[in-house]
């Protein structure tokens, strides 16, 4: 794989164009997790998704790494799939975390990735469903809509 600024831009465009697949997955995951945690989670729309993708790719150091993970997952296939299970999970989990940002969102995105991956399947290469799940988990974690993210944390300590 060779990454250049042009290739990073091409990967960003590809990710932006996945809105029709990723946004419904985000909303399904939010609805399911909201029900599991007895809360209502706001759905997202295509514009929020694309703005999040754009923001992710604005930071060049992050963008090159996100583009590499996207590119790897888009192409990753392992004969029989099972032997490659670990690597596509590893790459997907890391991609979700990178999109989500810093802790604690990073860890929440990793956990959400595994749920999204279980409920989403494609007939494409082995890494394809992991890629969609990672995009959904990272974006949904980064965007507002969860009640607990709408309030000030009670754990901040004054200097």
C-alpha positions as CSV (number, residue, x, y, z in Angstrom):
1,X,0.0,0.0,0.0
2,X,1.3,3.4,-0.9
3,X,-0.3,6.5,0.8
4,X,0.0,10.0,-0.6
5,X,-2.0,13.1,0.1
6,X,-4.1,12.3,-3.0
7,X,-4.8,8.7,-1.8
8,X,-5.8,9.9,1.7
9,X,-8.2,12.3,0.0
10,X,-9.6,9.4,-2.1
11,X,-10.1,7.3,0.9
12,X,-11.9,10.2,2.6
13,X,-14.2,10.5,-0.4
14,X,-14.9,6.8,-0.3
15,X,-15.7,6.9,3.4
16,X,-18.0,10.0,2.9
17,X,-19.8,8.1,0.1
18,X,-20.6,5.2,2.5
19,X,-23.2,7.4,4.2
20,X,-26.1,5.4,2.7
21,X,-24.7,2.2,4.4
22,X,-23.2,3.6,7.6
23,X,-25.9,6.1,8.7
24,X,-28.6,3.4,8.9
25,X,-26.2,1.1,10.8
26,X,-25.3,3.9,13.2
27,X,-29.0,4.5,13.9
28,X,-29.7,0.8,14.3
29,X,-26.9,0.5,16.8
30,X,-28.0,3.6,18.7
31,X,-31.5,2.3,18.9
32,X,-30.4,-1.2,20.1
33,X,-28.0,0.2,22.6
34,X,-30.5,2.8,23.8
35,X,-33.0,0.0,24.5
36,X,-30.3,-2.1,26.2
37,X,-29.4,0.9,28.5
38,X,-33.0,2.1,28.9
39,X,-32.4,5.5,27.3
40,X,-33.3,7.3,24.1
41,X,-30.4,8.1,21.8
42,X,-30.8,10.6,19.0
43,X,-30.4,9.3,15.4
44,X,-27.9,10.9,13.1
45,X,-28.3,12.1,9.5
46,X,-26.1,12.0,6.4
47,X,-24.8,15.6,7.0
48,X,-23.7,14.8,10.5
49,X,-21.9,11.7,9.2
50,X,-20.1,13.6,6.4
51,X,-19.1,16.4,8.8
52,X,-17.6,13.8,11.2
53,X,-15.7,12.2,8.3
54,X,-14.4,15.6,7.2
55,X,-13.3,16.4,10.7
56,X,-11.6,13.1,11.1
57,X,-9.6,13.7,7.9
58,X,-8.7,17.3,8.7
59,X,-5.9,16.2,11.1
60,X,-3.3,15.0,8.6
61,X,-1.5,12.8,11.1
62,X,-4.8,11.0,12.0
63,X,-6.0,11.1,8.4
64,X,-3.1,9.1,7.0
65,X,-3.6,6.4,9.6
66,X,-7.4,6.3,9.2
67,X,-6.8,6.1,5.4
68,X,-4.4,3.2,5.8
69,X,-6.9,1.3,8.0
70,X,-9.7,2.0,5.6
71,X,-7.6,0.8,2.7
72,X,-6.5,-2.3,4.4
73,X,-10.0,-3.3,5.5
74,X,-11.4,-2.6,2.0
75,X,-9.0,-5.1,0.5
76,X,-8.6,-7.6,3.4
77,X,-9.8,-11.1,2.6
78,X,-8.6,-14.4,4.1
79,X,-9.3,-17.7,2.5
80,X,-11.8,-19.4,4.8
81,X,-12.1,-16.1,6.7
82,X,-11.7,-17.7,10.2
83,X,-7.9,-17.5,10.2
84,X,-8.2,-13.8,9.4
85,X,-10.8,-13.1,12.1
86,X,-8.3,-11.6,14.5
87,X,-6.7,-9.1,12.1
88,X,-10.0,-7.7,10.7
89,X,-11.2,-7.3,14.3
90,X,-8.0,-5.6,15.3
91,X,-8.0,-3.2,12.4
92,X,-11.8,-2.4,12.8
93,X,-11.5,-1.8,16.5
94,X,-8.6,0.6,16.0
95,X,-10.3,2.4,13.2
96,X,-13.4,3.0,15.4
97,X,-11.3,4.2,18.2
98,X,-9.4,6.7,16.0
99,X,-12.6,8.2,14.6
100,X,-14.1,8.5,18.1
101,X,-11.2,10.4,19.6
102,X,-9.7,10.4,23.0
103,X,-10.7,8.4,26.1
104,X,-13.3,7.5,27.2
105,X,-14.8,7.8,23.7
106,X,-12.0,5.7,22.3
107,X,-12.8,2.7,24.5
108,X,-16.6,3.1,24.0
109,X,-16.0,3.0,20.2
110,X,-14.0,-0.1,20.5
111,X,-16.7,-1.8,22.5
112,X,-19.4,-0.6,20.1
113,X,-17.4,-1.8,17.2
114,X,-17.8,-5.4,18.3
115,X,-21.6,-5.0,18.7
116,X,-21.9,-3.3,15.2
117,X,-19.8,-6.1,13.7
118,X,-22.0,-8.8,15.1
119,X,-25.2,-7.3,13.7
120,X,-23.8,-6.2,10.3
121,X,-22.7,-8.5,7.4
122,X,-21.8,-8.1,3.8
123,X,-21.1,-10.5,1.0
124,X,-17.9,-8.6,0.1
125,X,-14.3,-9.3,1.3
126,X,-13.8,-10.3,5.0
127,X,-12.8,-6.8,6.0
128,X,-15.8,-5.1,4.5
129,X,-18.3,-5.6,7.3
130,X,-15.6,-4.8,9.8
131,X,-15.0,-1.5,8.0
132,X,-18.7,-0.5,8.0
133,X,-19.0,-1.5,11.7
134,X,-15.9,0.5,12.5
135,X,-17.1,3.6,10.7
136,X,-20.5,3.3,12.4
137,X,-19.0,2.7,15.9
138,X,-16.5,5.6,15.6
139,X,-19.0,8.1,14.2
140,X,-21.8,7.2,16.6
141,X,-19.5,7.5,19.6
142,X,-18.1,10.8,18.5
143,X,-21.5,12.4,17.8
144,X,-23.8,13.8,20.5
145,X,-27.1,12.2,21.2
146,X,-26.5,10.2,24.3
147,X,-27.9,11.8,27.5
148,X,-24.7,11.3,29.5
149,X,-22.7,13.3,26.9
150,X,-25.2,16.2,27.1
151,X,-24.3,17.2,30.7
152,X,-21.3,18.3,32.6
153,X,-19.4,15.4,34.3
154,X,-19.9,15.4,38.1
155,X,-16.3,14.2,38.5
156,X,-14.4,17.3,37.5
157,X,-12.2,18.6,40.3
158,X,-11.7,22.4,40.7
159,X,-8.0,23.5,40.8
